[in-house]
């Protein structure tokens, strides 16, 4: 459950960050549309997919140590500590 939660948090953070970044880039590209003739707005799909996959992997790795620590505790001790 801890790993799943970490992966979900990483996914939501990544998707929100990508959405904000892509929206900002799209709006700024509207400013350059007529000013710079060589400018074109294109998305680097392989790079974006790599960012999403790496963020999910980092979320899973970051949750490994806390998940291992929690798995070693008994449920009663964990509830008493909280």
N, C-alpha and C positions, 0 to 999 in steps of 0.2 A: 504494500500500500504506500509506503514512503517513497519508493522509487517511482511508482505510478504518479503520485502527487508531484514529485519533482519534475517528471517529464511533462506533465500537464502545465505546470507553472512555466517551464522553459518554452513550451509550445505557445502558450498564450502571450508571453512576453516577446517572443520572436515574431509572432504574427502581428502583434500590435506595433512593434518597432518597424517591421517591414511595411506595414500599411501606412504608418505615418511618414516614413522616409520616401516611399514611392509617391504618396500624395504630394508631399513637398517638392519632390523632383519634378513631378508633372506640372505643378503650378508654376515653378520657376522656369520650366521649359517653355511655357506660354509667353514669358517675357522675352526669351531669346529667339522666338520663332521668326520674327521679321528682322531682328537686329543682326543676326549672324547667319549668313546664307548657308554655310556648311553644317550648321547644327541640326541634328535630328535626335529625337527622343526615342531611344530603344532600350529595352530591358535585357540585362544579362541573365537569362533564365538559368543556365547551368550554375552560375555563381550564387544566385538566390536559392536554388535548391541545395547547394552545398552548405550555405549558411544555416538553413533550416535543419538539415541533417546533423551538422556539427553541434548546433545548440541542443538538440535532443540528446545527443551522445554526452555532451558535457553535463546536462541535467541528470542523466542516469549515473554517470561516474561520481558526480558530487553527492548523490544520495547514498552511495554504497557504504560509506563509513557510518553514517548515522543509522542506516537500516541494520547493519551488522551489530551495532551497539545495542539497539532496541531489541533485536531478536535474542540477544543473550539474557535479557532481563525476564523475570517472571512477570505475568500480568499484574499480580497483586502489588509487587514492588514498584512497578511502573506507575500504577495509579496512586500509590501512597506517596511517591516522590513528587507527583504533580500536585 
